Amino acid sequence: MSSTSLRILNRPIVNILNDHLVDYPTPININYMWNFGSLAGIFLGIQILTGIFLAMHYTPHVDLAFFKCRAHYEGR
């Protein structure tokens, strides 16, 4: 490495980012499929939560589906 690269790596914020993103101490037997599995689990959790949220707020009637409340629909 050149001296300018070493000076940049000695800055605190860059050093923290380098330690956590580039030189992260993990076992050699962990590959990219662990990242895929954790991301798939996060996405599954998000889908379950948003599905529950959407099911709680579902309105099957076409006239009421896009109104915020019944009072607005009845003209009060």
Gaussian input, Z-matrix of N, CA and C with variables (Angstrom, degrees):
# hf/3-21g

backbone

0 1
 N
 C     1     B1
 C     2     B2     1     A1
 N     3     B3     2     A2     1     D1
 C     4     B4     3     A3     2     D2
 C     5     B5     4     A4     3     D3
 N     6     B6     5     A5     4     D4
 C     7     B7     6     A6     5     D5
 C     8     B8     7     A7     6     D6
 N     9     B9     8     A8     7     D7
 C    10    B10     9     A9     8     D8
 C    11    B11    10    A10     9     D9
 N    12    B12    11    A11    10    D10
 C    13    B13    12    A12    11    D11
 C    14    B14    13    A13    12    D12
 N    15    B15    14    A14    13    D13
 C    16    B16    15    A15    14    D14
 C    17    B17    16    A16    15    D15
 N    18    B18    17    A17    16    D16
 C    19    B19    18    A18    17    D17
 C    20    B20    19    A19    18    D18
 N    21    B21    20    A20    19    D19
 C    22    B22    21    A21    20    D20
 C    23    B23    22    A22    21    D21
 N    24    B24    23    A23    22    D22
 C    25    B25    24    A24    23    D23
 C    26    B26    25    A25    24    D24
 N    27    B27    26    A26    25    D25
 C    28    B28    27    A27    26    D26
 C    29    B29    28    A28    27    D27
 N    30    B30    29    A29    28    D28
 C    31    B31    30    A30    29    D29
 C    32    B32    31    A31    30    D30
 N    33    B33    32    A32    31    D31
 C    34    B34    33    A33    32    D32
 C    35    B35    34    A34    33    D33
 N    36    B36    35    A35    34    D34
 C    37    B37    36    A36    35    D35
 C    38    B38    37    A37    36    D36
 N    39    B39    38    A38    37    D37
 C    40    B40    39    A39    38    D38
 C    41    B41    40    A40    39    D39
 N    42    B42    41    A41    40    D40
 C    43    B43    42    A42    41    D41
 C    44    B44    43    A43    42    D42
 N    45    B45    44    A44    43    D43
 C    46    B46    45    A45    44    D44
 C    47    B47    46    A46    45    D45
 N    48    B48    47    A47    46    D46
 C    49    B49    48    A48    47    D47
 C    50    B50    49    A49    48    D48
 N    51    B51    50    A50    49    D49
 C    52    B52    51    A51    50    D50
 C    53    B53    52    A52    51    D51
 N    54    B54    53    A53    52    D52
 C    55    B55    54    A54    53    D53
 C    56    B56    55    A55    54    D54
 N    57    B57    56    A56    55    D55
 C    58    B58    57    A57    56    D56
 C    59    B59    58    A58    57    D57
 N    60    B60    59    A59    58    D58
 C    61    B61    60    A60    59    D59
 C    62    B62    61    A61    60    D60
 N    63    B63    62    A62    61    D61
 C    64    B64    63    A63    62    D62
 C    65    B65    64    A64    63    D63
 N    66    B66    65    A65    64    D64
 C    67    B67    66    A66    65    D65
 C    68    B68    67    A67    66    D66
 N    69    B69    68    A68    67    D67
 C    70    B70    69    A69    68    D68
 C    71    B71    70    A70    69    D69
 N    72    B72    71    A71    70    D70
 C    73    B73    72    A72    71    D71
 C    74    B74    73    A73    72    D72
 N    75    B75    74    A74    73    D73
 C    76    B76    75    A75    74    D74
 C    77    B77    76    A76    75    D75
 N    78    B78    77    A77    76    D76
 C    79    B79    78    A78    77    D77
 C    80    B80    79    A79    78    D78
 N    81    B81    80    A80    79    D79
 C    82    B82    81    A81    80    D80
 C    83    B83    82    A82    81    D81
 N    84    B84    83    A83    82    D82
 C    85    B85    84    A84    83    D83
 C    86    B86    85    A85    84    D84
 N    87    B87    86    A86    85    D85
 C    88    B88    87    A87    86    D86
 C    89    B89    88    A88    87    D87
 N    90    B90    89    A89    88    D88
 C    91    B91    90    A90    89    D89
 C    92    B92    91    A91    90    D90
 N    93    B93    92    A92    91    D91
 C    94    B94    93    A93    92    D92
 C    95    B95    94    A94    93    D93
 N    96    B96    95    A95    94    D94
 C    97    B97    96    A96    95    D95
 C    98    B98    97    A97    96    D96
 N    99    B99    98    A98    97    D97
 C   100   B100    99    A99    98    D98
 C   101   B101   100   A100    99    D99
 N   102   B102   101   A101   100   D100
 C   103   B103   102   A102   101   D101
 C   104   B104   103   A103   102   D102
 N   105   B105   104   A104   103   D103
 C   106   B106   105   A105   104   D104
 C   107   B107   106   A106   105   D105
 N   108   B108   107   A107   106   D106
 C   109   B109   108   A108   107   D107
 C   110   B110   109   A109   108   D108
 N   111   B111   110   A110   109   D109
 C   112   B112   111   A111   110   D110
 C   113   B113   112   A112   111   D111
 N   114   B114   113   A113   112   D112
 C   115   B115   114   A114   113   D113
 C   116   B116   115   A115   114   D114
 N   117   B117   116   A116   115   D115
 C   118   B118   117   A117   116   D116
 C   119   B119   118   A118   117   D117
 N   120   B120   119   A119   118   D118
 C   121   B121   120   A120   119   D119
 C   122   B122   121   A121   120   D120
 N   123   B123   122   A122   121   D121
 C   124   B124   123   A123   122   D122
 C   125   B125   124   A124   123   D123
 N   126   B126   125   A125   124   D124
 C   127   B127   126   A126   125   D125
 C   128   B128   127   A127   126   D126
 N   129   B129   128   A128   127   D127
 C   130   B130   129   A129   128   D128
 C   131   B131   130   A130   129   D129
 N   132   B132   131   A131   130   D130
 C   133   B133   132   A132   131   D131
 C   134   B134   133   A133   132   D132
 N   135   B135   134   A134   133   D133
 C   136   B136   135   A135   134   D134
 C   137   B137   136   A136   135   D135
 N   138   B138   137   A137   136   D136
 C   139   B139   138   A138   137   D137
 C   140   B140   139   A139   138   D138
 N   141   B141   140   A140   139   D139
 C   142   B142   141   A141   140   D140
 C   143   B143   142   A142   141   D141
 N   144   B144   143   A143   142   D142
 C   145   B145   144   A144   143   D143
 C   146   B146   145   A145   144   D144
 N   147   B147   146   A146   145   D145
 C   148   B148   147   A147   146   D146
 C   149   B149   148   A148   147   D147
 N   150   B150   149   A149   148   D148
 C   151   B151   150   A150   149   D149
 C   152   B152   151   A151   150   D150
 N   153   B153   152   A152   151   D151
 C   154   B154   153   A153   152   D152
 C   155   B155   154   A154   153   D153
 N   156   B156   155   A155   154   D154
 C   157   B157   156   A156   155   D155
 C   158   B158   157   A157   156   D156
 N   159   B159   158   A158   157   D157
 C   160   B160   159   A159   158   D158
 C   161   B161   160   A160   159   D159
 N   162   B162   161   A161   160   D160
 C   163   B163   162   A162   161   D161
 C   164   B164   163   A163   162   D162
 N   165   B165   164   A164   163   D163
 C   166   B166   165   A165   164   D164
 C   167   B167   166   A166   165   D165
 N   168   B168   167   A167   166   D166
 C   169   B169   168   A168   167   D167
 C   170   B170   169   A169   168   D168
 N   171   B171   170   A170   169   D169
 C   172   B172   171   A171   170   D170
 C   173   B173   172   A172   171   D171
 N   174   B174   173   A173   172   D172
 C   175   B175   174   A174   173   D173
 C   176   B176   175   A175   174   D174
 N   177   B177   176   A176   175   D175
 C   178   B178   177   A177   176   D176
 C   179   B179   178   A178   177   D177
 N   180   B180   179   A179   178   D178
 C   181   B181   180   A180   179   D179
 C   182   B182   181   A181   180   D180
 N   183   B183   182   A182   181   D181
 C   184   B184   183   A183   182   D182
 C   185   B185   184   A184   183   D183
 N   186   B186   185   A185   184   D184
 C   187   B187   186   A186   185   D185
 C   188   B188   187   A187   186   D186
 N   189   B189   188   A188   187   D187
 C   190   B190   189   A189   188   D188
 C   191   B191   190   A190   189   D189
 N   192   B192   191   A191   190   D190
 C   193   B193   192   A192   191   D191
 C   194   B194   193   A193   192   D192
 N   195   B195   194   A194   193   D193
 C   196   B196   195   A195   194   D194
 C   197   B197   196   A196   195   D195
 N   198   B198   197   A197   196   D196
 C   199   B199   198   A198   197   D197
 C   200   B200   199   A199   198   D198
 N   201   B201   200   A200   199   D199
 C   202   B202   201   A201   200   D200
 C   203   B203   202   A202   201   D201
 N   204   B204   203   A203   202   D202
 C   205   B205   204   A204   203   D203
 C   206   B206   205   A205   204   D204
 N   207   B207   206   A206   205   D205
 C   208   B208   207   A207   206   D206
 C   209   B209   208   A208   207   D207
 N   210   B210   209   A209   208   D208
 C   211   B211   210   A210   209   D209
 C   212   B212   211   A211   210   D210
 N   213   B213   212   A212   211   D211
 C   214   B214   213   A213   212   D212
 C   215   B215   214   A214   213   D213
 N   216   B216   215   A215   214   D214
 C   217   B217   216   A216   215   D215
 C   218   B218   217   A217   216   D216
 N   219   B219   218   A218   217   D217
 C   220   B220   219   A219   218   D218
 C   221   B221   220   A220   219   D219
 N   222   B222   221   A221   220   D220
 C   223   B223   222   A222   221   D221
 C   224   B224   223   A223   222   D222
 N   225   B225   224   A224   223   D223
 C   226   B226   225   A225   224   D224
 C   227   B227   226   A226   225   D225

   B1=1.4451
   B2=1.5145
   B3=1.2892
   B4=1.4579
   B5=1.5234
   B6=1.3105
   B7=1.4660
   B8=1.5256
   B9=1.3471
   B10=1.4664
   B11=1.5260
   B12=1.3281
   B13=1.4568
   B14=1.5180
   B15=1.3073
   B16=1.4631
   B17=1.5219
   B18=1.3313
   B19=1.4644
   B20=1.5247
   B21=1.3301
   B22=1.4569
   B23=1.5318
   B24=1.3350
   B25=1.4656
   B26=1.5254
   B27=1.3093
   B28=1.4589
   B29=1.5207
   B30=1.3285
   B31=1.4590
   B32=1.5227
   B33=1.3350
   B34=1.4745
   B35=1.5239
   B36=1.3160
   B37=1.4634
   B38=1.5240
   B39=1.3136
   B40=1.4635
   B41=1.5145
   B42=1.3285
   B43=1.4580
   B44=1.5352
   B45=1.3312
   B46=1.4675
   B47=1.5209
   B48=1.3434
   B49=1.4673
   B50=1.5242
   B51=1.3252
   B52=1.4637
   B53=1.5270
   B54=1.3288
   B55=1.4665
   B56=1.5223
   B57=1.3342
   B58=1.4614
   B59=1.5201
   B60=1.3086
   B61=1.4615
   B62=1.5250
   B63=1.3099
   B64=1.4653
   B65=1.5216
   B66=1.3004
   B67=1.4659
   B68=1.5231
   B69=1.3418
   B70=1.4546
   B71=1.5264
   B72=1.3281
   B73=1.4653
   B74=1.5324
   B75=1.3121
   B76=1.4648
   B77=1.5208
   B78=1.3160
   B79=1.4631
   B80=1.5301
   B81=1.2947
   B82=1.4606
   B83=1.5331
   B84=1.3367
   B85=1.4573
   B86=1.5263
   B87=1.3356
   B88=1.4651
   B89=1.5207
   B90=1.3412
   B91=1.4599
   B92=1.5237
   B93=1.3199
   B94=1.4563
   B95=1.5228
   B96=1.3231
   B97=1.4579
   B98=1.5350
   B99=1.3242
   B100=1.4608
   B101=1.5256
   B102=1.3296
   B103=1.4715
   B104=1.5190
   B105=1.3235
   B106=1.4567
   B107=1.5225
   B108=1.3165
   B109=1.4555
   B110=1.5185
   B111=1.3181
   B112=1.4618
   B113=1.5189
   B114=1.3316
   B115=1.4614
   B116=1.5233
   B117=1.3265
   B118=1.4641
   B119=1.5300
   B120=1.3253
   B121=1.4626
   B122=1.5191
   B123=1.3250
   B124=1.4667
   B125=1.5173
   B126=1.3368
   B127=1.4675
   B128=1.5295
   B129=1.3188
   B130=1.4575
   B131=1.5242
   B132=1.3091
   B133=1.4636
   B134=1.5231
   B135=1.3322
   B136=1.4628
   B137=1.5203
   B138=1.3309
   B139=1.4515
   B140=1.5281
   B141=1.3091
   B142=1.4666
   B143=1.5235
   B144=1.3411
   B145=1.4635
   B146=1.5202
   B147=1.3303
   B148=1.4608
   B149=1.5227
   B150=1.3172
   B151=1.4569
   B152=1.5173
   B153=1.3268
   B154=1.4620
   B155=1.5242
   B156=1.3235
   B157=1.4606
   B158=1.5299
   B159=1.3257
   B160=1.4574
   B161=1.5225
   B162=1.3234
   B163=1.4636
   B164=1.5253
   B165=1.3257
   B166=1.4637
   B167=1.5260
   B168=1.3086
   B169=1.4621
   B170=1.5255
   B171=1.3019
   B172=1.4626
   B173=1.5244
   B174=1.3343
   B175=1.4648
   B176=1.5196
   B177=1.3374
   B178=1.4552
   B179=1.5347
   B180=1.3379
   B181=1.4601
   B182=1.5270
   B183=1.3329
   B184=1.4541
   B185=1.5233
   B186=1.3190
   B187=1.4598
   B188=1.5285
   B189=1.3107
   B190=1.4651
   B191=1.5212
   B192=1.3098
   B193=1.4584
   B194=1.5192
   B195=1.3385
   B196=1.4585
   B197=1.5181
   B198=1.3331
   B199=1.4506
   B200=1.5128
   B201=1.3286
   B202=1.4529
   B203=1.5256
   B204=1.3433
   B205=1.4564
   B206=1.5187
   B207=1.3066
   B208=1.4557
   B209=1.5322
   B210=1.3357
   B211=1.4615
   B212=1.5323
   B213=1.3157
   B214=1.4595
   B215=1.5361
   B216=1.3141
   B217=1.4568
   B218=1.5212
   B219=1.3374
   B220=1.4577
   B221=1.5249
   B222=1.3070
   B223=1.4469
   B224=1.5187
   B225=1.2939
   B226=1.4679
   B227=1.5083
   A1=110.07
   A2=113.78
   A3=117.46
   A4=109.77
   A5=115.37
   A6=119.10
   A7=111.94
   A8=118.79
   A9=119.50
   A10=110.99
   A11=118.00
   A12=120.54
   A13=110.99
   A14=117.17
   A15=119.95
   A16=111.31
   A17=116.79
   A18=119.14
   A19=110.89
   A20=117.68
   A21=120.81
   A22=110.16
   A23=117.56
   A24=120.91
   A25=112.64
   A26=118.61
   A27=121.25
   A28=112.77
   A29=118.67
   A30=120.64
   A31=108.46
   A32=117.83
   A33=120.86
   A34=114.57
   A35=118.20
   A36=119.62
   A37=110.46
   A38=117.23
   A39=120.75
   A40=110.07
   A41=117.51
   A42=121.41
   A43=110.72
   A44=117.01
   A45=120.48
   A46=110.16
   A47=117.07
   A48=120.27
   A49=111.49
   A50=116.82
   A51=120.31
   A52=111.36
   A53=116.97
   A54=120.37
   A55=112.00
   A56=117.63
   A57=120.46
   A58=113.63
   A59=118.81
   A60=120.34
   A61=113.80
   A62=117.86
   A63=120.54
   A64=111.54
   A65=117.03
   A66=121.78
   A67=111.88
   A68=117.44
   A69=121.27
   A70=109.80
   A71=118.05
   A72=120.82
   A73=112.43
   A74=117.34
   A75=121.61
   A76=109.61
   A77=117.69
   A78=120.46
   A79=110.91
   A80=116.49
   A81=121.08
   A82=111.90
   A83=118.74
   A84=120.04
   A85=113.24
   A86=119.55
   A87=121.94
   A88=107.70
   A89=116.04
   A90=119.34
   A91=110.34
   A92=117.11
   A93=121.40
   A94=112.54
   A95=118.93
   A96=120.62
   A97=111.77
   A98=118.50
   A99=120.76
   A100=109.46
   A101=117.13
   A102=120.61
   A103=110.23
   A104=117.82
   A105=121.17
   A106=110.41
   A107=117.62
   A108=121.18
   A109=112.78
   A110=117.21
   A111=119.17
   A112=111.06
   A113=118.15
   A114=120.51
   A115=111.20
   A116=117.83
   A117=120.56
   A118=110.09
   A119=117.99
   A120=121.02
   A121=112.43
   A122=116.97
   A123=120.64
   A124=110.19
   A125=116.78
   A126=120.27
   A127=111.32
   A128=117.73
   A129=120.58
   A130=110.72
   A131=116.60
   A132=120.23
   A133=111.96
   A134=116.80
   A135=120.62
   A136=110.43
   A137=117.65
   A138=120.63
   A139=111.48
   A140=117.55
   A141=120.45
   A142=110.45
   A143=117.15
   A144=120.34
   A145=112.13
   A146=118.24
   A147=119.79
   A148=110.72
   A149=118.38
   A150=120.61
   A151=111.89
   A152=116.97
   A153=120.56
   A154=110.08
   A155=116.61
   A156=121.26
   A157=111.10
   A158=117.32
   A159=120.53
   A160=111.66
   A161=118.23
   A162=120.84
   A163=111.45
   A164=117.68
   A165=120.17
   A166=111.72
   A167=117.85
   A168=121.51
   A169=112.81
   A170=118.34
   A171=122.01
   A172=110.91
   A173=116.34
   A174=122.42
   A175=107.95
   A176=118.49
   A177=120.07
   A178=114.20
   A179=118.41
   A180=120.79
   A181=109.58
   A182=117.28
   A183=120.84
   A184=112.22
   A185=118.24
   A186=119.80
   A187=112.44
   A188=117.37
   A189=120.63
   A190=113.19
   A191=118.02
   A192=120.51
   A193=113.33
   A194=118.84
   A195=120.81
   A196=113.27
   A197=118.09
   A198=121.05
   A199=109.65
   A200=115.92
   A201=120.39
   A202=112.26
   A203=117.25
   A204=119.05
   A205=110.30
   A206=116.22
   A207=121.64
   A208=110.61
   A209=119.14
   A210=121.87
   A211=110.71
   A212=116.79
   A213=120.23
   A214=110.06
   A215=116.68
   A216=121.42
   A217=111.09
   A218=117.12
   A219=121.11
   A220=112.31
   A221=118.78
   A222=122.70
   A223=114.56
   A224=118.92
   A225=121.65
   A226=111.01
   D1=149.91
   D2=177.45
   D3=-83.78
   D4=170.54
   D5=-176.76
   D6=-69.17
   D7=-30.09
   D8=178.32
   D9=-69.07
   D10=-36.61
   D11=177.35
   D12=-64.63
   D13=-40.25
   D14=179.39
   D15=-67.25
   D16=-36.09
   D17=178.05
   D18=-65.62
   D19=-39.14
   D20=179.75
   D21=-67.05
   D22=-40.19
   D23=-179.42
   D24=-69.68
   D25=-17.93
   D26=179.95
   D27=-84.25
   D28=-6.43
   D29=176.87
   D30=-74.07
   D31=142.53
   D32=-172.44
   D33=-59.22
   D34=-47.96
   D35=-176.09
   D36=-68.77
   D37=-43.34
   D38=178.94
   D39=-64.97
   D40=-36.57
   D41=179.19
   D42=-65.46
   D43=-41.16
   D44=178.43
   D45=-64.74
   D46=-45.65
   D47=178.31
   D48=-61.43
   D49=-41.71
   D50=178.76
   D51=-63.66
   D52=-40.23
   D53=-179.59
   D54=-67.38
   D55=-33.77
   D56=-175.21
   D57=-94.16
   D58=-22.79
   D59=-177.20
   D60=-108.36
   D61=-32.90
   D62=-175.41
   D63=-104.14
   D64=-53.95
   D65=-175.49
   D66=-100.38
   D67=41.97
   D68=-176.76
   D69=-71.60
   D70=127.04
   D71=-175.55
   D72=-79.43
   D73=92.91
   D74=177.92
   D75=-122.18
   D76=155.59
   D77=176.61
   D78=-63.35
   D79=154.17
   D80=-175.21
   D81=-73.21
   D82=-20.67
   D83=-177.10
   D84=-84.39
   D85=-0.14
   D86=174.56
   D87=-88.30
   D88=122.00
   D89=-179.39
   D90=-114.97
   D91=-168.70
   D92=-174.93
   D93=-68.38
   D94=-19.27
   D95=179.74
   D96=-67.84
   D97=-25.08
   D98=174.16
   D99=-64.96
   D100=-41.07
   D101=176.83
   D102=-64.18
   D103=-42.52
   D104=179.22
   D105=-61.96
   D106=-42.61
   D107=-179.88
   D108=-65.66
   D109=-40.63
   D110=178.91
   D111=-69.00
   D112=-39.64
   D113=176.14
   D114=-65.52
   D115=-39.57
   D116=177.91
   D117=-63.28
   D118=-39.00
   D119=177.28
   D120=-65.69
   D121=-40.14
   D122=177.34
   D123=-63.63
   D124=-45.60
   D125=-179.92
   D126=-64.63
   D127=-37.21
   D128=177.04
   D129=-63.70
   D130=-43.06
   D131=177.84
   D132=-62.46
   D133=-41.66
   D134=178.04
   D135=-64.41
   D136=-41.50
   D137=179.28
   D138=-64.36
   D139=-40.12
   D140=178.69
   D141=-65.00
   D142=-45.74
   D143=-180.00
   D144=-64.10
   D145=-44.54
   D146=179.68
   D147=-69.65
   D148=-32.28
   D149=176.19
   D150=-64.77
   D151=-41.20
   D152=176.68
   D153=-64.53
   D154=-43.82
   D155=179.35
   D156=-61.39
   D157=-44.79
   D158=179.30
   D159=-67.61
   D160=-37.37
   D161=179.04
   D162=-66.66
   D163=-32.89
   D164=178.45
   D165=-70.94
   D166=-28.17
   D167=-175.88
   D168=-107.15
   D169=15.84
   D170=-178.69
   D171=-77.25
   D172=134.62
   D173=175.94
   D174=-124.77
   D175=116.35
   D176=-175.33
   D177=-77.72
   D178=-14.43
   D179=-177.37
   D180=-84.12
   D181=129.89
   D182=-174.38
   D183=-67.35
   D184=-31.67
   D185=-179.57
   D186=-75.52
   D187=-26.84
   D188=-178.82
   D189=-96.28
   D190=-8.92
   D191=-171.66
   D192=-65.58
   D193=-32.11
   D194=-174.61
   D195=-109.14
   D196=10.35
   D197=176.20
   D198=-101.60
   D199=147.47
   D200=-175.99
   D201=-77.30
   D202=-32.64
   D203=178.53
   D204=-152.47
   D205=163.51
   D206=-177.74
   D207=-67.65
   D208=-32.82
   D209=-179.50
   D210=-60.78
   D211=-37.08
   D212=178.14
   D213=-67.47
   D214=-37.85
   D215=-179.02
   D216=-67.97
   D217=-37.30
   D218=-177.98
   D219=-84.41
   D220=-2.77
   D221=175.39
   D222=81.23
   D223=24.96
   D224=178.36
   D225=-83.92

